[in-house]
Structure formats: structure tokens, C-alpha cells
């Protein structure tokens, strides 16, 4: 997908007049930026607050038959995702500085 050259982060939004059944229209938003890492970081902080207290964990362990190790795996996955976005943001800053020189 091509993005306009003046939008460094890259985004595209499209409204379709033929929406899903029962809906008047449909909206598609595709973005390519690193600002989403802040949302993931906030999500991780809230997750840690609840998980330290084991809040709601019993629902997942008893009702959904999950194992407690899956919570740790989910946190590691989120950490890797956040780290990936941080690396991309750092790489972008380096490229921006090089272009300024």
C-alpha cells in the first residue's frame, strides 16, 4: 500500500458505503507508526496492577481452563511487542538525525 510522501508515519482511512449486515457503513483504518507503544505500555501497567493482586485470575483458571503460566507468557509477548515498537522508534530517530546532517 502506498502512503502519501508528506505523511512520514503513514496512515489511511477508508469509509465504505456498503457496511456489514445491519450497519449503515464500514470504516477501515490502517496506520503505520510507533505511537501505539504508549497504549501497550499503559495496558501492561494496568495488567500488572491487577495480576499482582490476582484479580479475576480465578475466572480464567477455573472457567476457561487456562494455566497460570499463560499469564506470564502473555506479559512476555506484550513486552516483546513494546520493545519492538521502541526499537523502531529509535531507528526512526537515528534515520531522521542522519537526514538532517
Backbone bond lengths (Angstrom), bond angles and torsions (degrees), N, CA, C in turn:
res aa  C-N    CA-C-N  psi(-1)  N-CA   C-N-CA  omega(-1)  CA-C   N-CA-C  phi
1 X - - - 1.440 - - 1.519 108.40 -
2 X 1.301 117.34 132.85 1.458 121.64 178.90 1.524 109.23 -92.83
3 X 1.325 115.06 137.87 1.450 121.61 175.00 1.524 107.83 -111.56
4 X 1.315 116.25 157.56 1.456 119.74 178.46 1.519 109.91 -65.09
5 X 1.329 117.29 146.17 1.459 120.40 -173.67 1.522 113.06 -70.12
6 X 1.340 118.58 -22.72 1.456 120.25 -179.06 1.528 112.92 -81.56
7 X 1.312 118.14 -6.71 1.460 121.38 178.42 1.518 108.25 -106.67
8 X 1.332 116.21 96.10 1.457 121.63 -175.30 1.527 111.21 -63.32
9 X 1.328 117.10 -40.87 1.463 119.82 -177.76 1.517 111.93 -72.71
10 X 1.287 117.49 -32.32 1.462 121.73 177.55 1.516 112.95 81.33
11 X 1.307 116.67 120.64 1.462 121.42 174.62 1.510 109.47 -155.86
12 X 1.295 114.88 157.05 1.453 120.86 176.92 1.521 107.74 -150.09
13 X 1.299 115.52 134.16 1.453 121.18 177.31 1.520 108.04 -127.02
14 X 1.293 116.95 134.63 1.452 120.74 179.01 1.512 110.87 -133.78
15 X 1.304 117.29 136.43 1.461 122.79 175.95 1.519 107.29 -109.89
16 X 1.305 116.19 128.30 1.461 122.01 -178.89 1.522 108.27 -107.67
17 X 1.312 116.66 129.28 1.469 120.32 -178.22 1.524 111.99 -74.20
18 X 1.321 117.56 -12.65 1.460 121.26 177.27 1.527 107.10 -108.45
19 X 1.316 115.90 96.90 1.458 121.13 -176.15 1.514 112.75 -89.84
20 X 1.332 116.31 178.50 1.461 120.41 175.51 1.531 110.47 -62.08
21 X 1.303 115.57 160.57 1.468 120.77 -177.97 1.532 110.13 -53.23
22 X 1.314 115.74 127.10 1.458 121.32 177.82 1.517 114.13 88.03
23 X 1.323 117.67 -0.27 1.460 121.25 -179.53 1.530 109.25 -118.98
24 X 1.325 118.09 143.43 1.464 120.04 -177.35 1.535 113.78 -72.72
25 X 1.300 118.18 -26.67 1.460 121.39 -179.43 1.529 109.75 -160.15
26 X 1.290 116.03 174.56 1.460 122.19 -179.71 1.522 108.55 -130.22
27 X 1.310 117.50 146.82 1.458 122.58 179.34 1.514 109.09 -124.74
28 X 1.317 116.29 134.31 1.461 122.24 176.47 1.508 107.95 -123.60
29 X 1.317 116.31 130.17 1.460 120.75 177.88 1.517 108.11 -129.08
30 X 1.306 115.98 122.17 1.465 121.68 177.24 1.511 106.71 -118.85
31 X 1.306 116.57 128.97 1.459 118.70 178.44 1.516 110.19 -133.39
32 X 1.289 114.53 157.35 1.453 121.69 -179.13 1.521 107.08 -137.12
33 X 1.332 115.49 86.50 1.461 119.26 179.35 1.517 110.00 -153.97
34 X 1.314 114.97 172.10 1.461 119.37 -176.45 1.527 112.58 -104.19
35 X 1.326 118.40 2.63 1.459 119.58 -177.57 1.530 112.09 -68.66
36 X 1.306 118.46 -16.15 1.462 121.37 -179.64 1.533 111.53 -67.21
37 X 1.327 117.30 -18.72 1.464 119.75 179.55 1.525 112.08 -59.61
38 X 1.336 117.84 -30.55 1.464 120.45 179.19 1.528 110.69 -67.05
39 X 1.310 116.80 -37.99 1.469 120.38 176.76 1.530 110.54 -65.58
40 X 1.337 115.67 -41.93 1.465 119.39 178.26 1.528 111.09 -65.16
41 X 1.334 117.37 -36.79 1.467 120.80 179.15 1.519 110.44 -66.12
42 X 1.331 116.91 -41.95 1.466 120.09 177.10 1.523 110.55 -64.41
43 X 1.318 117.30 -40.53 1.457 121.69 177.54 1.532 110.27 -60.69
44 X 1.324 116.15 -42.97 1.464 120.78 178.98 1.530 110.90 -63.08
45 X 1.326 117.20 -42.17 1.468 120.34 179.11 1.524 111.63 -62.12
46 X 1.340 116.86 -43.89 1.470 120.18 177.86 1.525 111.32 -65.89
47 X 1.331 115.50 -39.48 1.462 120.61 177.64 1.531 109.91 -59.58
48 X 1.334 116.48 -47.22 1.464 120.49 -179.40 1.516 112.19 -61.53
49 X 1.340 117.41 -40.07 1.463 120.48 177.92 1.528 111.32 -59.87
50 X 1.316 116.48 -46.19 1.462 120.18 -179.28 1.528 111.82 -71.19
51 X 1.328 116.58 -41.15 1.460 119.99 -175.51 1.525 111.68 -68.96
52 X 1.334 117.37 -34.97 1.471 119.60 176.98 1.522 111.10 -59.91
53 X 1.329 116.21 -33.65 1.466 121.38 179.14 1.528 111.71 -88.93
54 X 1.340 115.85 -3.33 1.472 123.01 -175.68 1.523 111.17 57.97
55 X 1.343 114.78 30.90 1.459 120.45 179.76 1.521 110.17 -67.01
56 X 1.296 116.74 127.56 1.467 125.21 175.93 1.531 114.19 68.25
57 X 1.308 118.05 0.45 1.470 120.57 -178.39 1.524 110.41 -62.05
58 X 1.318 116.79 -38.03 1.468 120.16 -177.48 1.529 112.17 -59.99
59 X 1.338 116.61 -31.69 1.474 118.97 178.18 1.527 110.59 -60.89
60 X 1.299 115.80 -43.36 1.467 120.31 -177.85 1.525 111.74 -74.55
61 X 1.328 116.16 -34.84 1.462 119.17 -178.65 1.524 111.90 -74.31
62 X 1.322 117.18 -39.97 1.460 120.49 -175.46 1.524 112.77 -89.69
63 X 1.300 117.26 -44.98 1.462 120.57 -174.08 1.528 111.51 -83.74
64 X 1.323 117.07 -45.62 1.457 120.79 -175.85 1.523 113.57 -94.84
65 X 1.306 117.38 2.06 1.468 123.86 176.34 1.527 112.74 56.06
66 X 1.328 116.09 37.35 1.463 119.86 175.14 1.526 108.65 -84.35
67 X 1.306 115.39 166.23 1.458 120.95 174.05 1.521 107.82 -109.86
68 X 1.324 115.79 152.22 1.463 119.47 -175.66 1.528 112.32 -63.31
69 X 1.307 118.08 -28.26 1.464 120.56 179.14 1.530 111.58 -63.86
70 X 1.328 117.58 -23.45 1.464 120.58 178.86 1.530 111.84 -67.09
71 X 1.329 117.22 -27.91 1.451 120.41 175.99 1.524 110.20 -67.12
72 X 1.334 116.19 -41.91 1.463 120.62 177.90 1.525 110.99 -65.69
73 X 1.324 116.81 -39.41 1.465 120.93 178.35 1.530 110.60 -64.15
74 X 1.325 116.74 -39.27 1.464 120.49 178.97 1.523 110.44 -64.54
75 X 1.331 116.45 -40.17 1.463 120.21 178.68 1.522 110.94 -66.37
76 X 1.321 117.44 -40.10 1.469 120.58 176.83 1.531 111.03 -63.69
77 X 1.298 116.57 -40.58 1.461 120.77 178.03 1.524 110.56 -62.80
78 X 1.313 116.74 -42.71 1.458 120.95 178.39 1.526 110.45 -64.76
79 X 1.329 117.25 -40.66 1.471 121.29 176.58 1.529 111.09 -60.14
80 X 1.329 116.93 -42.98 1.471 120.34 178.84 1.530 110.97 -64.55
81 X 1.319 116.37 -39.67 1.461 120.32 178.49 1.528 111.07 -63.49
82 X 1.321 116.54 -47.19 1.466 121.06 178.45 1.528 109.94 -61.50
83 X 1.324 117.08 -44.39 1.463 121.40 179.01 1.517 112.22 -60.66
84 X 1.313 116.60 -39.60 1.456 121.03 178.13 1.522 111.53 -61.90
85 X 1.332 116.14 -44.25 1.462 119.76 178.12 1.529 111.18 -66.34
86 X 1.342 117.41 -37.78 1.460 120.14 177.90 1.529 110.70 -64.47
87 X 1.324 116.66 -40.42 1.463 120.30 177.18 1.523 111.27 -62.35
88 X 1.326 116.33 -43.52 1.466 120.35 178.58 1.524 111.65 -62.45
89 X 1.328 115.48 -41.17 1.460 119.46 179.95 1.529 110.58 -65.27
90 X 1.317 116.55 -41.47 1.463 120.80 178.33 1.530 110.59 -64.35
91 X 1.330 117.10 -43.43 1.465 121.12 177.72 1.524 111.02 -60.56
92 X 1.336 116.29 -40.26 1.461 121.29 179.37 1.520 110.60 -63.67
93 X 1.331 116.86 -40.83 1.467 120.07 179.27 1.525 110.99 -65.05
94 X 1.328 116.87 -39.31 1.464 120.65 178.69 1.522 109.79 -63.43
95 X 1.318 116.92 -45.44 1.466 121.32 179.28 1.521 109.78 -62.40
96 X 1.316 117.91 -43.01 1.468 121.69 179.13 1.520 111.27 -60.43
97 X 1.348 116.80 -42.02 1.477 120.44 178.77 1.522 110.68 -66.01
98 X 1.312 117.09 -39.30 1.458 119.87 179.67 1.535 111.30 -66.33
99 X 1.320 116.44 -36.01 1.462 120.54 179.52 1.521 111.58 -69.76
100 X 1.333 117.17 -27.37 1.456 121.43 179.64 1.526 111.86 -74.39
101 X 1.328 115.96 -25.08 1.469 120.37 -177.49 1.455 111.74 -79.28
